[in-house]
Amino acid sequence: QVQLVESGGRLVQAGGSLRLSCAASGGTFNSYYLAWFRQAPGKEREFVAVVRRTAPFTLYRDSVKGRFTISRDNAKNTVYLQMNSLKPEDTAVYYCAASGRMYGLGSTENDYDYWGEGTQVTVYS
């Protein structure tokens, strides 16, 4: 079983930056598609970004383009989400996800087999 553990979520002022990390264990990390999703209070979980089997092929939701960057370090079995110019609207629990297979874009929850427990990001004005 693949285990994913997110970290780095914090309280941060609008305009600030955070880097989230997700450490993976129990699988063949370099074969996985890796993604970040988020869920704000009262809203459905939504796609944020994905890095595919071969970096730097990436995809982002429109609202974070130019502000967020997803990356992976296979040597460390870790995927990152660098978040800059944070807005209150970015407040959410952020989850990382992984899949060993991918036949679509990787932008839907059903694309993924493994999920972390999430890390809270709170952005205040």
N, C-alpha and C positions, 0 to 999 in steps of 0.2 A: 504494500500500500504506500502511495506517495503521500507525504505530509508536507504541508505548506504553513509557514509561520510568518505573518506580517509583523512589521515593527516600524516605528518612526512617527506614528500619528501623534499630534500634539495640538495644543491651543496656540494659534498664531494670528497675528494682526493682519488685516487685509493689506495686500501688497507685498507680503512677505513670501518666504519660500520654505519648502520642506522637501525632504527626500525620504520616500518610503522604501522599505526593503522587504523582500519576501525570500526566505531561505527554504530550500527544498531538500528533502531527504527521502530515501527509500525507492528511488527510481533512477532511470537513465536521463539525467537532467538535460543533456544536450540534444536529446531527441524530442523534447516537448515544445509545443506552442505555449506561450506564457502571456497572460493577460491581467489587466486590472479592471475591476468593476467597482461601483460604489452605490450606496443606498442612503438617501437622505430620509429624515423622518417623514412619514406619510407618503412616501413615493416608492415606486418600484425600483428594484435594482437595475442599474443601467451600465452599459458598456463605457469604458474609458479609453483603453488602449490595448493593443496586442503587438507582441513581437513574435514573428513566426519562426519556423525551424531554423532558418538561416537569417541572422541579423545582417544588416539593419532594416530588413523589410518590416515596416510598421504601419499601423492604422490607428487613427484617433477619432473620437467623436468630435463634432464640429466645435463645441463650446470650449474645448481645451486645446485646440490646435494653436501652436505658437507659444503656449504657456507650459505645457506638460511634455515630458520626454520619457519614453520607456526605453530601458536598456537591459541587457543581461550580461552576466559574467559567469560563463560556464565553469570556469576553474573554481569559483566560489559557490556554485550551485545557487545563485541568487539572481533575482530579477528586481529592478529598481523602477521607481516612478519619481522623477524629479519634477516638482511642482513649483512654478514661479508665478509671480503676480497673482497670488491667491485672492479669491473673492469670497464673500460670505456664501454665495451660491455653491461653492465647492464643499461646504460643510456636509460631511457624510461619513459613514463607515466604509472604509476602503478594503476591498477583498482582492487577493490574488487568486488566479485560477490557472490550471494546467491541463493540457491534453496531449496524449501521445499521437493522436491522429487528428487531422483537420481536412475537411473536404469543402469547407466554405471559407468565408472571410475571417471567422473567429470572433465575430462581434455579438454573438448571442449566448445566453447562459447555457443553452443546451449543447453548445460546442465543447463544453468542458466537463471533465471527469473528476477533477480534484479541486478542492477549495480550501482556503485558509479560514480562520475564524474572524478575521477582520481587525482593523486598527482605526481608531476614531481620529478624524481630522475636524477641528473646529476653527473656523475663520470668523473673526469679529471685526466690526468696523471701528 
